[in-house]
Amino acid sequence: MRTTVAIETHLLKKARQAAMASRQTLSSLVQDSLRSYLSCKGANEVKGTQKFITFRGKGLQAGVNMDDTASLLDRMEGR
């Protein structure tokens, strides 16, 4: 499956270096890292409802899909 994620520039640079050093693709490194993180004790437990902290507002806007980054950016930029 293909997806898009936003990664800080310095973190992506380090990840690419680590992938090259271990002779694997960046995708493989990310997948291995996610597997490792998710297999840790407690990673599969639901911790309850998370409250989004907002500033200058009354919380999330109706109709905003938090999983759709393109529409979030459009909304933030007033498009």
PyMOL Python script that loads the backbone (N, CA, C, O; Angstrom):
from pymol import cmd

cmd.read_pdbstr("""\
ATOM      1  N   MET A   1       0.845  -1.175   0.000  1.00  0.00           N
ATOM      2  CA  MET A   1       0.000   0.000   0.000  1.00  0.00           C
ATOM      3  C   MET A   1       0.890   1.238   0.000  1.00  0.00           C
ATOM      4  O   MET A   1       1.944   1.261   0.636  1.00  0.00           O
ATOM      5  N   ARG A   2       0.464   2.232  -0.701  1.00  0.00           N
ATOM      6  CA  ARG A   2       1.226   3.468  -0.801  1.00  0.00           C
ATOM      7  C   ARG A   2       0.488   4.562  -0.038  1.00  0.00           C
ATOM      8  O   ARG A   2      -0.735   4.674  -0.119  1.00  0.00           O
ATOM      9  N   THR A   3       1.247   5.365   0.705  1.00  0.00           N
ATOM     10  CA  THR A   3       0.657   6.479   1.442  1.00  0.00           C
ATOM     11  C   THR A   3       1.673   7.612   1.504  1.00  0.00           C
ATOM     12  O   THR A   3       2.842   7.425   1.163  1.00  0.00           O
ATOM     13  N   THR A   4       1.233   8.767   1.932  1.00  0.00           N
ATOM     14  CA  THR A   4       2.115   9.920   2.056  1.00  0.00           C
ATOM     15  C   THR A   4       2.152  10.345   3.513  1.00  0.00           C
ATOM     16  O   THR A   4       1.116  10.443   4.170  1.00  0.00           O
ATOM     17  N   VAL A   5       3.359  10.596   4.011  1.00  0.00           N
ATOM     18  CA  VAL A   5       3.512  11.093   5.378  1.00  0.00           C
ATOM     19  C   VAL A   5       4.440  12.294   5.355  1.00  0.00           C
ATOM     20  O   VAL A   5       5.311  12.401   4.492  1.00  0.00           O
ATOM     21  N   ALA A   6       4.250  13.188   6.297  1.00  0.00           N
ATOM     22  CA  ALA A   6       5.131  14.352   6.424  1.00  0.00           C
ATOM     23  C   ALA A   6       6.201  14.024   7.460  1.00  0.00           C
ATOM     24  O   ALA A   6       5.888  13.668   8.596  1.00  0.00           O
ATOM     25  N   ILE A   7       7.467  14.148   7.058  1.00  0.00           N
ATOM     26  CA  ILE A   7       8.597  13.851   7.936  1.00  0.00           C
ATOM     27  C   ILE A   7       9.519  15.060   7.940  1.00  0.00           C
ATOM     28  O   ILE A   7       9.812  15.633   6.890  1.00  0.00           O
ATOM     29  N   GLU A   8       9.974  15.443   9.123  1.00  0.00           N
ATOM     30  CA  GLU A   8      10.892  16.573   9.234  1.00  0.00           C
ATOM     31  C   GLU A   8      12.143  16.291   8.407  1.00  0.00           C
ATOM     32  O   GLU A   8      12.617  15.156   8.356  1.00  0.00           O
ATOM     33  N   THR A   9      12.670  17.320   7.767  1.00  0.00           N
ATOM     34  CA  THR A   9      13.796  17.182   6.848  1.00  0.00           C
ATOM     35  C   THR A   9      14.997  16.496   7.492  1.00  0.00           C
ATOM     36  O   THR A   9      15.570  15.575   6.909  1.00  0.00           O
ATOM     37  N   HIS A  10      15.380  16.934   8.682  1.00  0.00           N
ATOM     38  CA  HIS A  10      16.559  16.343   9.330  1.00  0.00           C
ATOM     39  C   HIS A  10      16.324  14.879   9.693  1.00  0.00           C
ATOM     40  O   HIS A  10      17.253  14.073   9.644  1.00  0.00           O
ATOM     41  N   LEU A  11      15.095  14.531  10.055  1.00  0.00           N
ATOM     42  CA  LEU A  11      14.777  13.150  10.395  1.00  0.00           C
ATOM     43  C   LEU A  11      14.802  12.263   9.151  1.00  0.00           C
ATOM     44  O   LEU A  11      15.287  11.133   9.200  1.00  0.00           O
ATOM     45  N   LEU A  12      14.285  12.770   8.052  1.00  0.00           N
ATOM     46  CA  LEU A  12      14.305  12.016   6.800  1.00  0.00           C
ATOM     47  C   LEU A  12      15.738  11.789   6.344  1.00  0.00           C
ATOM     48  O   LEU A  12      16.072  10.706   5.864  1.00  0.00           O
ATOM     49  N   LYS A  13      16.587  12.802   6.489  1.00  0.00           N
ATOM     50  CA  LYS A  13      17.986  12.671   6.092  1.00  0.00           C
ATOM     51  C   LYS A  13      18.670  11.570   6.902  1.00  0.00           C
ATOM     52  O   LYS A  13      19.403  10.752   6.346  1.00  0.00           O
ATOM     53  N   LYS A  14      18.429  11.549   8.219  1.00  0.00           N
ATOM     54  CA  LYS A  14      19.016  10.513   9.074  1.00  0.00           C
ATOM     55  C   LYS A  14      18.458   9.134   8.726  1.00  0.00           C
ATOM     56  O   LYS A  14      19.192   8.146   8.743  1.00  0.00           O
ATOM     57  N   ALA A  15      17.179   9.063   8.414  1.00  0.00           N
ATOM     58  CA  ALA A  15      16.560   7.785   8.055  1.00  0.00           C
ATOM     59  C   ALA A  15      17.157   7.249   6.758  1.00  0.00           C
ATOM     60  O   ALA A  15      17.430   6.054   6.646  1.00  0.00           O
ATOM     61  N   ARG A  16      17.360   8.120   5.790  1.00  0.00           N
ATOM     62  CA  ARG A  16      17.971   7.692   4.518  1.00  0.00           C
ATOM     63  C   ARG A  16      19.394   7.196   4.751  1.00  0.00           C
ATOM     64  O   ARG A  16      19.806   6.193   4.166  1.00  0.00           O
ATOM     65  N   GLN A  17      20.143   7.888   5.596  1.00  0.00           N
ATOM     66  CA  GLN A  17      21.502   7.463   5.906  1.00  0.00           C
ATOM     67  C   GLN A  17      21.504   6.099   6.601  1.00  0.00           C
ATOM     68  O   GLN A  17      22.329   5.239   6.291  1.00  0.00           O
ATOM     69  N   ALA A  18      20.582   5.908   7.535  1.00  0.00           N
ATOM     70  CA  ALA A  18      20.490   4.632   8.247  1.00  0.00           C
ATOM     71  C   ALA A  18      20.102   3.509   7.296  1.00  0.00           C
ATOM     72  O   ALA A  18      20.614   2.395   7.409  1.00  0.00           O
ATOM     73  N   ALA A  19      19.203   3.791   6.364  1.00  0.00           N
ATOM     74  CA  ALA A  19      18.791   2.783   5.380  1.00  0.00           C
ATOM     75  C   ALA A  19      19.975   2.392   4.505  1.00  0.00           C
ATOM     76  O   ALA A  19      20.194   1.208   4.249  1.00  0.00           O
ATOM     77  N   MET A  20      20.738   3.377   4.045  1.00  0.00           N
ATOM     78  CA  MET A  20      21.903   3.083   3.206  1.00  0.00           C
ATOM     79  C   MET A  20      22.949   2.286   3.990  1.00  0.00           C
ATOM     80  O   MET A  20      23.547   1.346   3.466  1.00  0.00           O
ATOM     81  N   ALA A  21      23.162   2.672   5.246  1.00  0.00           N
ATOM     82  CA  ALA A  21      24.160   1.989   6.073  1.00  0.00           C
ATOM     83  C   ALA A  21      23.775   0.531   6.327  1.00  0.00           C
ATOM     84  O   ALA A  21      24.648  -0.329   6.441  1.00  0.00           O
ATOM     85  N   SER A  22      22.494   0.255   6.415  1.00  0.00           N
ATOM     86  CA  SER A  22      22.037  -1.118   6.658  1.00  0.00           C
ATOM     87  C   SER A  22      21.672  -1.840   5.363  1.00  0.00           C
ATOM     88  O   SER A  22      21.144  -2.951   5.388  1.00  0.00           O
ATOM     89  N   ARG A  23      21.959  -1.199   4.236  1.00  0.00           N
ATOM     90  CA  ARG A  23      21.725  -1.783   2.905  1.00  0.00           C
ATOM     91  C   ARG A  23      20.283  -2.241   2.711  1.00  0.00           C
ATOM     92  O   ARG A  23      20.013  -3.358   2.269  1.00  0.00           O
ATOM     93  N   GLN A  24      19.378  -1.347   3.056  1.00  0.00           N
ATOM     94  CA  GLN A  24      17.960  -1.597   2.821  1.00  0.00           C
ATOM     95  C   GLN A  24      17.314  -0.327   2.282  1.00  0.00           C
ATOM     96  O   GLN A  24      17.899   0.755   2.334  1.00  0.00           O
ATOM     97  N   THR A  25      16.115  -0.475   1.771  1.00  0.00           N
ATOM     98  CA  THR A  25      15.413   0.689   1.248  1.00  0.00           C
ATOM     99  C   THR A  25      14.847   1.506   2.398  1.00  0.00           C
ATOM    100  O   THR A  25      14.706   1.017   3.519  1.00  0.00           O
ATOM    101  N   LEU A  26      14.530   2.741   2.103  1.00  0.00           N
ATOM    102  CA  LEU A  26      13.901   3.602   3.105  1.00  0.00           C
ATOM    103  C   LEU A  26      12.562   3.004   3.530  1.00  0.00           C
ATOM    104  O   LEU A  26      12.214   3.026   4.710  1.00  0.00           O
ATOM    105  N   SER A  27      11.817   2.470   2.567  1.00  0.00           N
ATOM    106  CA  SER A  27      10.529   1.841   2.884  1.00  0.00           C
ATOM    107  C   SER A  27      10.696   0.687   3.865  1.00  0.00           C
ATOM    108  O   SER A  27       9.925   0.556   4.815  1.00  0.00           O
ATOM    109  N   SER A  28      11.708  -0.152   3.632  1.00  0.00           N
ATOM    110  CA  SER A  28      11.961  -1.283   4.530  1.00  0.00           C
ATOM    111  C   SER A  28      12.318  -0.802   5.927  1.00  0.00           C
ATOM    112  O   SER A  28      11.852  -1.360   6.921  1.00  0.00           O
ATOM    113  N   LEU A  29      13.148   0.238   6.002  1.00  0.00           N
ATOM    114  CA  LEU A  29      13.532   0.779   7.296  1.00  0.00           C
ATOM    115  C   LEU A  29      12.317   1.304   8.052  1.00  0.00           C
ATOM    116  O   LEU A  29      12.164   1.045   9.246  1.00  0.00           O
ATOM    117  N   VAL A  30      11.456   2.043   7.357  1.00  0.00           N
ATOM    118  CA  VAL A  30      10.254   2.593   7.993  1.00  0.00           C
ATOM    119  C   VAL A  30       9.335   1.462   8.451  1.00  0.00           C
ATOM    120  O   VAL A  30       8.815   1.504   9.566  1.00  0.00           O
ATOM    121  N   GLN A  31       9.129   0.454   7.605  1.00  0.00           N
ATOM    122  CA  GLN A  31       8.270  -0.663   7.981  1.00  0.00           C
ATOM    123  C   GLN A  31       8.830  -1.414   9.185  1.00  0.00           C
ATOM    124  O   GLN A  31       8.086  -1.743  10.109  1.00  0.00           O
ATOM    125  N   ASP A  32      10.136  -1.689   9.182  1.00  0.00           N
ATOM    126  CA  ASP A  32      10.759  -2.382  10.317  1.00  0.00           C
ATOM    127  C   ASP A  32      10.621  -1.561  11.593  1.00  0.00           C
ATOM    128  O   ASP A  32      10.349  -2.101  12.665  1.00  0.00           O
ATOM    129  N   SER A  33      10.813  -0.248  11.465  1.00  0.00           N
ATOM    130  CA  SER A  33      10.698   0.629  12.633  1.00  0.00           C
ATOM    131  C   SER A  33       9.277   0.633  13.187  1.00  0.00           C
ATOM    132  O   SER A  33       9.080   0.588  14.401  1.00  0.00           O
ATOM    133  N   LEU A  34       8.288   0.687  12.294  1.00  0.00           N
ATOM    134  CA  LEU A  34       6.890   0.655  12.744  1.00  0.00           C
ATOM    135  C   LEU A  34       6.556  -0.673  13.412  1.00  0.00           C
ATOM    136  O   LEU A  34       5.887  -0.705  14.446  1.00  0.00           O
ATOM    137  N   ARG A  35       7.026  -1.770  12.814  1.00  0.00           N
ATOM    138  CA  ARG A  35       6.783  -3.089  13.429  1.00  0.00           C
ATOM    139  C   ARG A  35       7.375  -3.150  14.832  1.00  0.00           C
ATOM    140  O   ARG A  35       6.738  -3.634  15.768  1.00  0.00           O
ATOM    141  N   SER A  36       8.599  -2.654  14.962  1.00  0.00           N
ATOM    142  CA  SER A  36       9.268  -2.655  16.261  1.00  0.00           C
ATOM    143  C   SER A  36       8.500  -1.813  17.279  1.00  0.00           C
ATOM    144  O   SER A  36       8.289  -2.238  18.415  1.00  0.00           O
ATOM    145  N   TYR A  37       8.091  -0.635  16.869  1.00  0.00           N
ATOM    146  CA  TYR A  37       7.346   0.255  17.764  1.00  0.00           C
ATOM    147  C   TYR A  37       6.027  -0.376  18.192  1.00  0.00           C
ATOM    148  O   TYR A  37       5.671  -0.357  19.370  1.00  0.00           O
ATOM    149  N   LEU A  38       5.306  -0.936  17.224  1.00  0.00           N
ATOM    150  CA  LEU A  38       3.991  -1.497  17.518  1.00  0.00           C
ATOM    151  C   LEU A  38       4.061  -2.777  18.335  1.00  0.00           C
ATOM    152  O   LEU A  38       3.088  -3.146  18.992  1.00  0.00           O
ATOM    153  N   SER A  39       5.197  -3.458  18.303  1.00  0.00           N
ATOM    154  CA  SER A  39       5.317  -4.695  19.071  1.00  0.00           C
ATOM    155  C   SER A  39       5.745  -4.438  20.517  1.00  0.00           C
ATOM    156  O   SER A  39       5.729  -5.347  21.346  1.00  0.00           O
ATOM    157  N   CYS A  40       6.124  -3.198  20.812  1.00  0.00           N
ATOM    158  CA  CYS A  40       6.515  -2.859  22.187  1.00  0.00           C
ATOM    159  C   CYS A  40       5.345  -3.037  23.145  1.00  0.00           C
ATOM    160  O   CYS A  40       4.183  -2.916  22.758  1.00  0.00           O
ATOM    161  N   LYS A  41       5.666  -3.322  24.381  1.00  0.00           N
ATOM    162  CA  LYS A  41       4.634  -3.497  25.410  1.00  0.00           C
ATOM    163  C   LYS A  41       3.765  -2.255  25.515  1.00  0.00           C
ATOM    164  O   LYS A  41       4.264  -1.143  25.682  1.00  0.00           O
ATOM    165  N   GLY A  42       2.475  -2.457  25.416  1.00  0.00           N
ATOM    166  CA  GLY A  42       1.528  -1.375  25.591  1.00  0.00           C
ATOM    167  C   GLY A  42       1.210  -0.605  24.325  1.00  0.00           C
ATOM    168  O   GLY A  42       0.311   0.235  24.339  1.00  0.00           O
ATOM    169  N   ALA A  43       1.915  -0.860  23.224  1.00  0.00           N
ATOM    170  CA  ALA A  43       1.667  -0.098  22.005  1.00  0.00           C
ATOM    171  C   ALA A  43       0.305  -0.413  21.405  1.00  0.00           C
ATOM    172  O   ALA A  43      -0.269   0.420  20.704  1.00  0.00           O
ATOM    173  N   ASN A  44      -0.215  -1.600  21.671  1.00  0.00           N
ATOM    174  CA  ASN A  44      -1.506  -1.988  21.108  1.00  0.00           C
ATOM    175  C   ASN A  44      -2.680  -1.627  22.007  1.00  0.00           C
ATOM    176  O   ASN A  44      -3.835  -1.810  21.621  1.00  0.00           O
ATOM    177  N   GLU A  45      -2.398  -1.117  23.199  1.00  0.00           N
ATOM    178  CA  GLU A  45      -3.473  -0.758  24.119  1.00  0.00           C
ATOM    179  C   GLU A  45      -4.080   0.581  23.737  1.00  0.00           C
ATOM    180  O   GLU A  45      -3.368   1.515  23.367  1.00  0.00           O
ATOM    181  N   VAL A  46      -5.372   0.667  23.826  1.00  0.00           N
ATOM    182  CA  VAL A  46      -6.053   1.935  23.585  1.00  0.00           C
ATOM    183  C   VAL A  46      -5.982   2.729  24.877  1.00  0.00           C
ATOM    184  O   VAL A  46      -6.411   2.246  25.925  1.00  0.00           O
ATOM    185  N   LYS A  47      -5.456   3.917  24.815  1.00  0.00           N
ATOM    186  CA  LYS A  47      -5.252   4.729  26.010  1.00  0.00           C
ATOM    187  C   LYS A  47      -6.437   5.636  26.327  1.00  0.00           C
ATOM    188  O   LYS A  47      -6.389   6.406  27.286  1.00  0.00           O
ATOM    189  N   GLY A  48      -7.499   5.549  25.530  1.00  0.00           N
ATOM    190  CA  GLY A  48      -8.655   6.395  25.764  1.00  0.00           C
ATOM    191  C   GLY A  48      -8.739   7.500  24.731  1.00  0.00           C
ATOM    192  O   GLY A  48      -7.913   7.586  23.822  1.00  0.00           O
ATOM    193  N   THR A  49      -9.721   8.322  24.880  1.00  0.00           N
ATOM    194  CA  THR A  49      -9.946   9.414  23.944  1.00  0.00           C
ATOM    195  C   THR A  49      -8.897  10.496  24.136  1.00  0.00           C
ATOM    196  O   THR A  49      -8.595  10.894  25.261  1.00  0.00           O
ATOM    197  N   GLN A  50      -8.353  10.961  23.036  1.00  0.00           N
ATOM    198  CA  GLN A  50      -7.370  12.034  23.082  1.00  0.00           C
ATOM    199  C   GLN A  50      -8.061  13.368  22.843  1.00  0.00           C
ATOM    200  O   GLN A  50      -8.920  13.477  21.968  1.00  0.00           O
ATOM    201  N   LYS A  51      -7.697  14.360  23.600  1.00  0.00           N
ATOM    202  CA  LYS A  51      -8.232  15.697  23.409  1.00  0.00           C
ATOM    203  C   LYS A  51      -7.234  16.500  22.586  1.00  0.00           C
ATOM    204  O   LYS A  51      -6.055  16.584  22.932  1.00  0.00           O
ATOM    205  N   PHE A  52      -7.713  17.089  21.496  1.00  0.00           N
ATOM    206  CA  PHE A  52      -6.860  17.928  20.679  1.00  0.00           C
ATOM    207  C   PHE A  52      -6.775  19.303  21.316  1.00  0.00           C
ATOM    208  O   PHE A  52      -7.796  19.943  21.570  1.00  0.00           O
ATOM    209  N   ILE A  53      -5.565  19.752  21.570  1.00  0.00           N
ATOM    210  CA  ILE A  53      -5.364  21.071  22.154  1.00  0.00           C
ATOM    211  C   ILE A  53      -5.357  22.082  21.017  1.00  0.00           C
ATOM    212  O   ILE A  53      -4.586  21.957  20.065  1.00  0.00           O
ATOM    213  N   THR A  54      -6.206  23.066  21.123  1.00  0.00           N
ATOM    214  CA  THR A  54      -6.290  24.094  20.097  1.00  0.00           C
ATOM    215  C   THR A  54      -6.077  25.462  20.729  1.00  0.00           C
ATOM    216  O   THR A  54      -6.244  25.641  21.935  1.00  0.00           O
ATOM    217  N   PHE A  55      -5.714  26.398  19.910  1.00  0.00           N
ATOM    218  CA  PHE A  55      -5.495  27.766  20.362  1.00  0.00           C
ATOM    219  C   PHE A  55      -6.372  28.688  19.537  1.00  0.00           C
ATOM    220  O   PHE A  55      -6.554  28.476  18.338  1.00  0.00           O
ATOM    221  N   ARG A  56      -6.911  29.705  20.179  1.00  0.00           N
ATOM    222  CA  ARG A  56      -7.776  30.675  19.512  1.00  0.00           C
ATOM    223  C   ARG A  56      -8.938  30.000  18.797  1.00  0.00           C
ATOM    224  O   ARG A  56      -9.188  30.275  17.624  1.00  0.00           O
ATOM    225  N   GLY A  57      -9.627  29.146  19.473  1.00  0.00           N
ATOM    226  CA  GLY A  57     -10.772  28.491  18.848  1.00  0.00           C
ATOM    227  C   GLY A  57     -11.516  27.640  19.857  1.00  0.00           C
ATOM    228  O   GLY A  57     -11.200  27.624  21.046  1.00  0.00           O
ATOM    229  N   LYS A  58     -12.498  26.945  19.354  1.00  0.00           N
ATOM    230  CA  LYS A  58     -13.313  26.108  20.219  1.00  0.00           C
ATOM    231  C   LYS A  58     -13.171  24.638  19.849  1.00  0.00           C
ATOM    232  O   LYS A  58     -14.133  23.876  19.954  1.00  0.00           O
ATOM    233  N   GLY A  59     -11.988  24.236  19.420  1.00  0.00           N
ATOM    234  CA  GLY A  59     -11.753  22.837  19.091  1.00  0.00           C
ATOM    235  C   GLY A  59     -11.781  22.593  17.600  1.00  0.00           C
ATOM    236  O   GLY A  59     -11.608  23.510  16.797  1.00  0.00           O
ATOM    237  N   LEU A  60     -12.004  21.334  17.242  1.00  0.00           N
ATOM    238  CA  LEU A  60     -12.012  20.947  15.838  1.00  0.00           C
ATOM    239  C   LEU A  60     -13.226  21.505  15.117  1.00  0.00           C
ATOM    240  O   LEU A  60     -14.287  21.677  15.717  1.00  0.00           O
ATOM    241  N   GLN A  61     -13.070  21.783  13.848  1.00  0.00           N
ATOM    242  CA  GLN A  61     -14.170  22.286  13.044  1.00  0.00           C
ATOM    243  C   GLN A  61     -14.981  21.120  12.495  1.00  0.00           C
ATOM    244  O   GLN A  61     -14.428  20.077  12.146  1.00  0.00           O
ATOM    245  N   ALA A  62     -16.283  21.301  12.423  1.00  0.00           N
ATOM    246  CA  ALA A  62     -17.158  20.259  11.885  1.00  0.00           C
ATOM    247  C   ALA A  62     -16.799  19.966  10.442  1.00  0.00           C
ATOM    248  O   ALA A  62     -16.518  20.880   9.667  1.00  0.00           O
ATOM    249  N   GLY A  63     -16.806  18.693  10.081  1.00  0.00           N
ATOM    250  CA  GLY A  63     -16.556  18.289   8.712  1.00  0.00           C
ATOM    251  C   GLY A  63     -15.095  18.167   8.336  1.00  0.00           C
ATOM    252  O   GLY A  63     -14.785  17.899   7.175  1.00  0.00           O
ATOM    253  N   VAL A  64     -14.187  18.356   9.285  1.00  0.00           N
ATOM    254  CA  VAL A  64     -12.760  18.251   8.996  1.00  0.00           C
ATOM    255  C   VAL A  64     -12.325  16.801   9.200  1.00  0.00           C
ATOM    256  O   VAL A  64     -12.525  16.225  10.270  1.00  0.00           O
ATOM    257  N   ASN A  65     -11.730  16.222   8.160  1.00  0.00           N
ATOM    258  CA  ASN A  65     -11.242  14.854   8.227  1.00  0.00           C
ATOM    259  C   ASN A  65      -9.765  14.901   8.607  1.00  0.00           C
ATOM    260  O   ASN A  65      -8.938  15.332   7.804  1.00  0.00           O
ATOM    261  N   MET A  66      -9.421  14.465   9.817  1.00  0.00           N
ATOM    262  CA  MET A  66      -8.049  14.524  10.307  1.00  0.00           C
ATOM    263  C   MET A  66      -7.121  13.567   9.552  1.00  0.00           C
ATOM    264  O   MET A  66      -5.901  13.673   9.681  1.00  0.00           O
ATOM    265  N   ASP A  67      -7.670  12.645   8.775  1.00  0.00           N
ATOM    266  CA  ASP A  67      -6.862  11.696   8.015  1.00  0.00           C
ATOM    267  C   ASP A  67      -6.572  12.171   6.600  1.00  0.00           C
ATOM    268  O   ASP A  67      -5.842  11.499   5.870  1.00  0.00           O
ATOM    269  N   ASP A  68      -7.119  13.301   6.195  1.00  0.00           N
ATOM    270  CA  ASP A  68      -6.934  13.813   4.841  1.00  0.00           C
ATOM    271  C   ASP A  68      -6.062  15.066   4.895  1.00  0.00           C
ATOM    272  O   ASP A  68      -6.560  16.182   5.042  1.00  0.00           O
ATOM    273  N   THR A  69      -4.738  14.857   4.772  1.00  0.00           N
ATOM    274  CA  THR A  69      -3.818  15.973   4.939  1.00  0.00           C
ATOM    275  C   THR A  69      -3.979  17.043   3.863  1.00  0.00           C
ATOM    276  O   THR A  69      -3.776  18.227   4.135  1.00  0.00           O
ATOM    277  N   ALA A  70      -4.339  16.644   2.656  1.00  0.00           N
ATOM    278  CA  ALA A  70      -4.506  17.636   1.586  1.00  0.00           C
ATOM    279  C   ALA A  70      -5.639  18.598   1.916  1.00  0.00           C
ATOM    280  O   ALA A  70      -5.493  19.809   1.752  1.00  0.00           O
ATOM    281  N   SER A  71      -6.763  18.067   2.378  1.00  0.00           N
ATOM    282  CA  SER A  71      -7.881  18.953   2.712  1.00  0.00           C
ATOM    283  C   SER A  71      -7.582  19.774   3.964  1.00  0.00           C
ATOM    284  O   SER A  71      -8.062  20.901   4.091  1.00  0.00           O
ATOM    285  N   LEU A  72      -6.789  19.220   4.895  1.00  0.00           N
ATOM    286  CA  LEU A  72      -6.390  19.993   6.074  1.00  0.00           C
ATOM    287  C   LEU A  72      -5.541  21.189   5.662  1.00  0.00           C
ATOM    288  O   LEU A  72      -5.749  22.300   6.150  1.00  0.00           O
ATOM    289  N   LEU A  73      -4.582  20.964   4.762  1.00  0.00           N
ATOM    290  CA  LEU A  73      -3.752  22.068   4.292  1.00  0.00           C
ATOM    291  C   LEU A  73      -4.580  23.101   3.537  1.00  0.00           C
ATOM    292  O   LEU A  73      -4.367  24.304   3.687  1.00  0.00           O
ATOM    293  N   ASP A  74      -5.517  22.633   2.733  1.00  0.00           N
ATOM    294  CA  ASP A  74      -6.413  23.567   2.015  1.00  0.00           C
ATOM    295  C   ASP A  74      -7.189  24.417   3.010  1.00  0.00           C
ATOM    296  O   ASP A  74      -7.303  25.630   2.832  1.00  0.00           O
ATOM    297  N   ARG A  75      -7.723  23.796   4.054  1.00  0.00           N
ATOM    298  CA  ARG A  75      -8.514  24.510   5.055  1.00  0.00           C
ATOM    299  C   ARG A  75      -7.637  25.512   5.801  1.00  0.00           C
ATOM    300  O   ARG A  75      -8.064  26.634   6.072  1.00  0.00           O
ATOM    301  N   MET A  76      -6.404  25.102   6.135  1.00  0.00           N
ATOM    302  CA  MET A  76      -5.515  25.991   6.875  1.00  0.00           C
ATOM    303  C   MET A  76      -5.085  27.182   6.035  1.00  0.00           C
ATOM    304  O   MET A  76      -4.866  28.270   6.569  1.00  0.00           O
ATOM    305  N   GLU A  77      -4.963  26.993   4.742  1.00  0.00           N
ATOM    306  CA  GLU A  77      -4.537  28.062   3.858  1.00  0.00           C
ATOM    307  C   GLU A  77      -5.702  28.853   3.289  1.00  0.00           C
ATOM    308  O   GLU A  77      -5.505  29.753   2.473  1.00  0.00           O
ATOM    309  N   GLY A  78      -6.921  28.520   3.718  1.00  0.00           N
ATOM    310  CA  GLY A  78      -8.105  29.274   3.323  1.00  0.00           C
ATOM    311  C   GLY A  78      -8.572  29.015   1.910  1.00  0.00           C
ATOM    312  O   GLY A  78      -9.231  29.868   1.316  1.00  0.00           O
ATOM    313  N   ARG A  79      -8.247  27.858   1.356  1.00  0.00           N
ATOM    314  CA  ARG A  79      -8.686  27.521  -0.007  1.00  0.00           C
ATOM    315  C   ARG A  79     -10.042  26.886  -0.007  1.00  0.00           C
ATOM    316  O   ARG A  79     -10.562  26.540  -1.068  1.00  0.00           O
TER     317      ARG A  79
END
""", "prot")
cmd.dss("prot")
cmd.show_as("cartoon", "prot")
cmd.util.cbc("prot")
cmd.orient("prot")
